[in-house]
Amino acid sequence: MRRKLSHRLILFLSIGYAFLYLPIIILIVYSFNESRLVTVWAGFSTKWYGELLKDQGILDAVWMSLRIAFLTAWVATFLGAIAGQVMARFGRFRFHSGFASTITAPLVMPEVITGLSLLLLFVSMETMIGWPEGRGMLTIWISHVTFATAFVAVIVSSRLREMDISIEEAAMDLGAHPFKVFFVITIPIIMPALISGWLLSFTLSMDSLVITSFVAGPASTTLPMKVFSSVRMGVSPKINAVATFIVLFATVIVVTSSVMTIRQDKKKQREIQAAMKENLGK
């Protein structure tokens, strides 16, 4: 029975992975297609990568999306870590429910509503105080930080609730300052959650289309907006080429973060084993 169940699980897992990754593999393969038609294979060619490097519009959109995504990931991770710490460690303070609801609201709010509300906010602020002046990269970045922070806060708070709080209490009982406990003990323990939040924020920012369309100006076109406008006139093989670059770039980031996490876990295990041996020697 276990063997049959194992075979079924492997089958379902294979179907799930094929459903997720087969379209990406097909996209990468067709980026080397000779034909101008993206659905008709006419032989191997790399000419569309050359055409991509000549298309300044797409390159500018990619560069803007990458800059916004990097800035969004860092700021959202910072703010999300603070919000997660408050939700998980500060107990049931007076406005805890309202604070948690405000932080997690972007998770359940339709993107159309979020984009429209942010647009109205920016227009009202510009009318009252003159800032931000127009819509552009700044308003896109603020909007992306707004919804990405919610995802990081949920990830960090979940990790903090699973963490053994007695470790922090023991450090403070030994005289460590709360800030030192947070930076020396808490952050290394929740580092995988912070890395996951950073990667998720980066991905969400790169993928955002609806919210970005509301708050972007005429001179600030991101990659999703460029791709969406190109699809209306027919998909160009150059889109497959730029998508292949993005997939490879994301793969490198994920693999690098995974290697760093594995090394950190091994280092932590070695330190624990060394401490145990030192205690046994005493």
CORRAZI-V141316 format. One line per field, one symbol per residue. ss: DSSP state (A for helix, B for strand, O for the rest). phi: phi as a letter, one per 30 degrees, with the letter a starting at -180 (. if undefined). burial: 1 if it has 24 or more other ideal C-beta (glycine too) atoms within 12 Angstrom, else 0. Layout:
BEGIN
ss=???
phi=???
burial=???
END
This chain:
BEGIN
ss=OAAAAAAAAAAAAAAAAAAAAAAAAAAAAAOOBOOOOOOOOOOBOOAAAAAAAAOAAAAAAAAAAAAAAAAAAAAAAAAAAAAAAAAAAOOOOOOAAAAAAAAAAAAAOOAAAAAAAAAAAAAAAAAAAOOOOOOOAAAAAAAAAAAAAAAAAAAAAAAAAAOOAAAAAAAAAOOOOAAAAAAAAAAAAAAAAAAAAAAAAAAAAAAOOAAAAAAOOOOOOOAAAAAAAAAAOOOOAAAAAAAAAAAAAAAAAAAAAAAAAAAAAAAAAAAAAAAAAAAAAO
phi=.dddddddddddddddddddcddddddddddcddddddcbdbjdacdddddddcdddddddddddddddddddddddddddddddddcccicdecddddddddceddcdeddddddddddddddddddcibddicadddddddddeddedddddddddddddddddddddddddjddedddddccddedceeddddddddddddddcdbdddddcdcdcbcddeddddddddcjdceddddddddddddddddddddddddddddddddddddddddddddd
burial=000000000000000000000000001101111000010000000001100100000100110111111111111111111111111110000000000000110110001001100110110000000001001111111111111111111111101100100001000000000000110011111111111111111111111111111111100111111110010000111111111111100000100010001000000000000000000000
END
